[in-house]
Amino acid sequence: MKVALAQLDIAWENKQENQKRCCVMLEQAKKQCAELIIFPEMTLTGFSMNTDTYGETMENSPSITFFQQKAIEYNIAIIFGIIIKNGEKSENHCITIDETGNIISDYAKIHPFSYGSESKFYSSGENVSFFNIKGIPFSPLICYDLRFPEIFQVCSIKSYVITIIANWPTPRRCHWISLLKARAIENQCYILGVNRCGSGDGLDYSGDSMIIDPYGKIIAMAKECSQVIIADIDDNIVTKYRQEFPLKADRKPLLYSQLYQNKK
């Protein structure tokens, strides 16, 4: 399966301009026969705390409609990030739309970034998500989730590919690269990390979007500029590696849970 990572230079809180930039990247991905394209966290706004202005509802979302139309137009599955209003606080969502325009996954970020004040404006999701594209099982996660290996282990019980959409700043670039590789190795799965580039709200972003195979090898990596990177992923590689090196069979999740409880 051919996947495309769209490392977008997000225009700060400018949905109309970002839609134009997404269309350019969709065109590039389609020309290279990609079957899935993944955009960064909060795709059309950047990492905004201005939820009253830029948040939308699932029932009446112009942004979701936009991506549904583009999925049908380009005959491509799309993963993107969006602010969804939910009561007093909003939620940071990652939505997956298949090539027919249907929503097949809706994940709310489990770990709002409290260090960056995200938790003041966004409530936490409570579930992981699973979906299939072209017969390959996926799970989506978002940015700060990358620092919490437990949920990756839960996702990789079923999933062969885990996507992480992000607005990960340049000063923590080394962490981004190291943690993406670690999660691939630990979970014996593909990791697709899609970061933004450019600047927004006083922060700089280096990009470093990458596709990592189950062995921890980077098979495609973006530079610091806006670009689309493409690579083939093969679920047979995951199956074979997990059979040859049955790492997960030696995990003790019930014991780990008990140890957590005993520490309280």
N, C-alpha and C positions, 0 to 999 in steps of 0.2 A: 504494500500500500504506500502511495506517495503522499507525504505530508508536507505542508508549507508552514513556516513560522514567519509571521509578519511583524518584524521589529519596527514599530511605528514611532515616529517623532510626533507625539501627541500635542496638538495645539491646545493650550491651557483653557479648559472650560468652553470650548468652541465646537459644539457638536456638528454644525454644518460643515466646517472646514475639515474636521476629522472624518466625516463621511466621504468627502472627496478623496482624502488620502487613502482611506480603506478601499475605495473603488479602484484606485491605481494598483494597489497591491493585489486585489482580487484578479485584476486583469493579468498581472504578471504570473500569479499562481496558476491560473487557468491555462495560459500559454504553455506552461511546463507540465500540464496534465495532472496537477495535484488534485487529490480527492478530498482533502481536508485542509482548511487554513485556520490558524490560531492567532488571535490578536491579543494584545496585552490587557492587563487589569484596567478596569474603568476605561474602556477603549475610547469612548467619545468625549471624555471629560478630563482625563488625568486623575491623579489621586486627590480628589476634592472632598473637603468636609462640608461643602455648601450643598447639603442634601435637600434642603427645602426648595432650592432653585433647580437643581439638576437631577433630583430623584424622580423616578417614574413608577408607575404601578404595573404589575404583570398584566392586568386586564386591559390597560389602555396605554401601551408603550410605543411611541413612535420609533424608538431605537430598535426594539425587537422587530417591529414591522419592517423597518429598513433592512435588517439582516435577513429576515425571512425572504423578502423579495430578491435580495442579492443571491441567496442560496439557490433559489429557483432559476434565476437569470443565468448564473454561472455553472449550475449543476454541480455544486460543491457544498460539502458540510462546513459549517462555520462555528468556531468557539470564540466567544467574546465576553468582555466584562461590562457590568452595568450596575448603577445604583438603583436599588429597589426600595421604595417607601414601605414601612411596616410599623404603623403606630407612631409612638413618640420618636423612635429611632428608625434609621433605615438599615438595610442589609447590603453587603458587598457581594454581588452575585457573579457567577460564571455560568453562562447559558450556552448550550450546544443545540444547534439546529441542523437537521440533516438536509440532504440535497433537494428534498421535496418541500422544504420550508417548515417542517414539523419540529417542535421543541422536543428533544429526546432526553435532555438532562437540564436540571436547574439546581445548581449547588450554591449554598450560602456559606461564605467564609467562616470557618469555625473559630479562627484566631484573629480577631481584630487587633491591629498593631497599637497597643496601648502606649508604647514609647513615643509614637507619632500622633497621639490623641485620637486615633481612629475609634477606639472603644467609647469615647464620649459621644460619638455621633452614630455609631453602628452597633447593632446587637449581633450576637454570635449565632451562627448556624449550629445545628445539632446533629446533622447527618452527613455521611459521605454519599457519593452518587456513583452509579454504574450505568454504562451504556455501551452499545456495540456500533461500530462503523465498519462496514465491509467484513463483518464476522469477527472483528478483533475487539476484545473487551477493554474499555477505557475507564479511567476515573479522573475527574478534574479537581484541582486544588488551587489555592490562590496565595501568592507572595509569602507573607509571614508564616503560613502553614508549613513552609519548607523547613523551619527550625524545629518541627515537632514530628519526630520519626514514627511515633506510635500510629498516627493516622495513615501513614504510608503503608505500614504493615497490614492494616485493616484493608486498605484499598487493593493491595497486591495479592490478597488471597484469591480474588477473582480476576483482577485486571492485569493485562500484559503491558499496558501503556498508562502512565500517569502524566497528566499535563499540569504545568504550573504557570499561570499567567501572573505577571508582576509589574509593579512600578518600584524597582529595587535600585536605590541611589548608588552612585559611584563610590562613595567612601566605604561601603560594605561590599564592594565588588568581589573581593577575595572569598568572602563567605558564600556568596551566590554560586560561584564556580565550584567551590569545594563541596558544598552541600548538595548541589545537583548531582555530582558524580557519586557522592556517598549514597544518596538515595537509590540510584540505579544499581549500585553494587549490592546494597543491603537487601533490596527487594527483587533482584534478578528480573528487572523489567526495563522497558524503554522509559526514559524521562525526557519530556519535551518542555523545556523551560523557555518561555517567551517574555522577554522584558521590553520595556520601552527604551527609547534613546532620547537625546535632546535635553531640554530643560523645561521645568514647570514649577510655578509657585516657589521659586528661589532654590530649587534642587536640581542637580545635574544627574543624568542617567547614562550609563556607559553601554547599555544594551547587553551584549554578551549572551544573546539568545542562543540556545544550542540544543542539539539532538544527541542524546547519549544512549548507547546500546546497553543491554543487560550486563555486559562485562565491565562497564564503566568507561568505555572508549567513546570519546567525542567524535561523532561521524559527520557533523556539520556545525559550524559556529559562525555567528554574525560578527561583523566589526562594530565600531561605535556609531556608524551611520544608519539611517533609515534604509532597510533592505528586506527582501524576502529570501529566506534560505529554504532549500528543499532537499529531502532525502527519502529513501525507501526504508520502511520498517517491515519486518518479517516476523509474524507471530510464531513461526516454526522455530526460530532461533531461541525464543523464550522457552518454548516447550522443551526443546532439546537440552538447553542448559539446565533447566530445573530438574530434568530427569537424570542428567549426568552428575549434577552436584546438588543433591536434595537438601539444601540449606534449611528450607522451611520446615522440614520434618523434625529438625532438632530444636525448633523454637518451643518454649514452654509458656504460652500466653496465660494459662490459668495460674501458674506459679507467679508470673510477673504481677498479675492482678492482686494476688494475695500479699505479695511483698509491698505493693503500693498501699494496701489497706493496713498492713501492720505498721507502716511508718506514720500513720495518722494519729 
